[in-house]
Amino acid sequence: MRREHCLATATAGLSALLVLLTAVPSGAGSGPRDSSGDPVAVDPSGRTGHCPVARRGREPHHRTGGPWTAPTRGYWLSAGYAAKGDRWAHRHTGQDFAVPTDTPVYSVGPGTVQATTCGDGFGNQVVVRHPGGFFTQYAHLSRIDVRRGDRVFPGTRLGLSGATGNVTGPHLHFEVRMTPYLGSAVPPLPWLRKKDVRLGR
């Protein structure tokens, strides 16, 4: 009788475990997901973690009001879009700009801050929505200088570069997306070239 009870208990436990495992989507635990199950690189609420945000009025944002621009200065282009590497699940989803920590990072064009979050593999990050429906992501920042809902312009400082999240050294991870979500990235350098942004090596 005791043996049958133990066997029934073990079977029930195994069944519960199988139900739990099949109920959890692949990649769960890495962050929120949108309605289609696509992993979200940022929390659209903009409230994830305790991000290092600069105080208002500490330094004025630099606004050129001019044409589209590069996301930072004094860089060299390191890991490119679709590059292979052991730090990415598949291929690299953006363009890395190698710069020292605390180098200013700028919005490449006009738009609105969609989210400012921290705490995942992208570290401290800003996502900007631009006219026409595209989004740009600025990741691994040491500090964030904007808040969700802020209007930005070409050259508005979004924050400072850093080495937060899944990195081996300081750099800016820049991404262009068709949605705010991970998995919708497009090659960023051709996209910038269409905006007449010329990038050096």
C-alpha positions as CSV (number, residue, x, y, z in Angstrom):
1,M,0.0,0.0,0.0
2,R,2.8,2.4,1.0
3,R,4.6,1.6,-2.3
4,E,1.5,2.4,-4.4
5,H,1.0,5.6,-2.5
6,C,4.6,6.7,-3.1
7,L,4.3,5.8,-6.8
8,A,1.1,7.8,-7.1
9,T,2.6,10.8,-5.4
10,A,5.7,10.7,-7.7
11,T,3.5,10.4,-10.8
12,A,1.4,13.4,-9.7
13,G,4.5,15.4,-9.0
14,L,6.0,14.5,-12.4
15,S,2.7,15.4,-14.1
16,A,2.6,18.8,-12.4
17,L,6.2,19.5,-13.4
18,L,5.4,18.6,-17.1
19,V,2.4,21.0,-17.0
20,L,4.6,23.8,-15.6
21,L,7.3,23.3,-18.1
22,T,5.0,23.2,-21.1
23,A,3.2,26.4,-19.8
24,V,6.4,28.4,-19.7
25,P,7.3,29.8,-23.2
26,S,10.8,29.4,-24.6
27,G,13.0,32.2,-23.3
28,A,10.7,33.1,-20.4
29,G,12.5,34.8,-17.5
30,S,14.5,37.0,-19.8
31,G,12.0,39.8,-19.7
32,P,8.4,40.6,-20.7
33,R,6.9,39.5,-24.0
34,D,4.5,41.1,-26.4
35,S,1.1,39.7,-27.4
36,S,2.7,37.5,-30.2
37,G,5.2,36.0,-27.8
38,D,8.1,38.0,-29.2
39,P,10.7,38.8,-26.5
40,V,10.6,42.4,-25.5
41,A,14.1,44.0,-25.2
42,V,12.7,46.7,-22.9
43,D,9.8,47.1,-20.6
44,P,7.5,49.5,-22.4
45,S,6.3,50.9,-19.1
46,G,9.8,52.3,-18.6
47,R,9.9,51.3,-14.9
48,T,12.3,48.4,-14.8
49,G,14.9,48.5,-12.1
50,H,16.5,51.6,-10.5
51,C,18.2,53.2,-13.5
52,P,20.9,55.8,-13.0
53,V,19.0,58.8,-14.4
54,A,20.6,62.3,-14.2
55,R,18.8,65.0,-12.3
56,R,16.8,67.5,-14.4
57,G,18.7,70.7,-15.1
58,R,22.1,69.2,-14.2
59,E,23.4,69.8,-17.7
60,P,21.5,71.2,-20.7
61,H,20.8,68.7,-23.5
62,H,22.7,69.5,-26.7
63,R,20.3,70.1,-29.5
64,T,21.5,70.8,-33.0
65,G,18.0,71.2,-34.5
66,G,19.7,70.2,-37.7
67,P,19.9,67.0,-39.8
68,W,20.2,63.4,-38.6
69,T,23.5,62.7,-36.9
70,A,25.7,59.9,-35.6
71,P,24.8,58.5,-32.1
72,T,28.2,59.4,-30.6
73,R,31.5,61.0,-31.3
74,G,35.2,59.8,-31.3
75,Y,34.2,56.2,-31.9
76,W,35.4,53.3,-34.0
77,L,33.0,50.8,-35.4
78,S,33.4,47.4,-33.7
79,A,30.8,44.5,-33.8
80,G,28.5,45.1,-36.8
81,Y,25.0,44.0,-37.6
82,A,24.5,40.2,-38.1
83,A,28.1,39.5,-36.8
84,K,28.6,36.1,-35.2
85,G,29.8,35.9,-31.6
86,D,29.5,33.7,-28.5
87,R,27.8,36.5,-26.5
88,W,24.7,36.5,-28.7
89,A,22.1,33.8,-29.0
90,H,22.0,34.1,-32.8
91,R,23.6,37.0,-34.5
92,H,24.4,40.6,-33.4
93,T,21.3,42.8,-33.8
94,G,22.9,46.2,-34.0
95,Q,26.1,48.2,-34.6
96,D,28.6,48.7,-31.8
97,F,30.4,52.0,-31.4
98,A,33.5,51.5,-29.3
99,V,34.0,54.6,-27.1
100,P,35.3,55.2,-23.6
101,T,33.0,55.2,-20.6
102,D,31.0,58.4,-20.1
103,T,31.2,59.5,-23.8
104,P,28.0,61.5,-24.6
105,V,25.3,59.5,-26.6
106,Y,22.9,61.4,-28.9
107,S,19.6,60.8,-30.5
108,V,20.3,60.3,-34.2
109,G,17.1,62.1,-35.2
110,P,13.8,63.7,-34.0
111,G,11.3,61.7,-32.0
112,T,10.0,60.8,-28.6
113,V,11.6,58.7,-25.8
114,Q,9.6,55.4,-25.9
115,A,11.3,53.8,-22.9
116,T,14.3,54.1,-20.5
117,T,15.1,50.8,-18.7
118,C,17.9,48.8,-17.1
119,G,18.6,45.4,-15.6
120,D,18.7,43.1,-18.6
121,G,21.5,42.1,-21.1
122,F,21.3,45.6,-22.7
123,G,22.0,47.3,-19.4
124,N,20.9,50.9,-19.1
125,Q,19.1,51.8,-22.3
126,V,17.0,54.3,-24.1
127,V,14.6,53.6,-27.0
128,V,13.4,56.5,-29.2
129,R,10.4,56.4,-31.5
130,H,11.0,58.4,-34.8
131,P,8.6,59.8,-37.4
132,G,7.7,57.1,-39.9
133,G,7.5,54.4,-37.2
134,F,11.1,53.4,-36.7
135,F,12.7,53.0,-33.3
136,T,16.4,53.4,-32.3
137,Q,17.9,51.8,-29.2
138,Y,21.0,53.0,-27.3
139,A,22.3,50.4,-24.9
140,H,24.9,49.7,-22.2
141,L,24.8,53.3,-21.0
142,S,26.5,54.4,-17.7
143,R,23.8,57.0,-17.2
144,I,20.4,58.1,-18.7
145,D,19.7,61.8,-19.3
146,V,16.1,61.5,-20.6
147,R,12.8,60.2,-19.4
148,R,9.9,58.4,-21.1
149,G,7.8,60.9,-23.1
150,D,10.6,63.4,-23.6
151,R,10.8,65.0,-27.1
152,V,14.3,64.7,-28.6
153,F,16.0,66.2,-31.6
154,P,19.1,65.3,-33.7
155,G,21.9,65.7,-31.2
156,T,19.9,65.6,-28.0
157,R,22.0,63.9,-25.4
158,L,20.3,60.8,-24.2
159,G,23.0,59.7,-21.7
160,L,26.6,58.5,-21.4
161,S,28.2,55.4,-22.8
162,G,29.2,52.6,-20.4
163,A,29.6,48.9,-19.9
164,T,26.3,47.9,-18.2
165,G,24.6,44.6,-19.1
166,N,26.1,41.8,-21.1
167,V,29.4,43.4,-22.3
168,T,33.2,42.8,-22.2
169,G,34.0,46.5,-22.3
170,P,32.6,50.0,-22.7
171,H,30.8,50.8,-25.9
172,L,27.4,52.0,-27.3
173,H,25.1,49.3,-28.8
174,F,23.0,51.1,-31.4
175,E,20.0,49.4,-33.0
176,V,17.3,50.4,-35.5
177,R,14.0,48.5,-35.2
178,M,10.6,48.5,-36.9
179,T,9.0,48.1,-33.4
180,P,10.3,48.6,-29.9
181,Y,10.8,44.9,-29.5
182,L,13.8,42.6,-29.9
183,G,13.5,40.7,-33.2
184,S,12.5,43.6,-35.4
185,A,16.0,45.1,-36.1
186,V,17.1,46.2,-39.5
187,P,20.7,46.9,-40.6
188,P,21.5,50.3,-39.0
189,L,24.3,51.6,-41.2
190,P,22.3,51.6,-44.5
191,W,19.4,53.1,-42.6
192,L,21.6,56.0,-41.3
193,R,23.1,56.5,-44.8
194,K,19.6,57.0,-46.1
195,K,19.4,59.9,-43.6
196,D,22.6,61.3,-45.0
197,V,24.6,60.3,-41.9
198,R,28.2,59.5,-42.8
199,L,30.0,57.3,-40.3
200,G,33.8,56.9,-40.1
201,R,35.6,53.8,-39.2
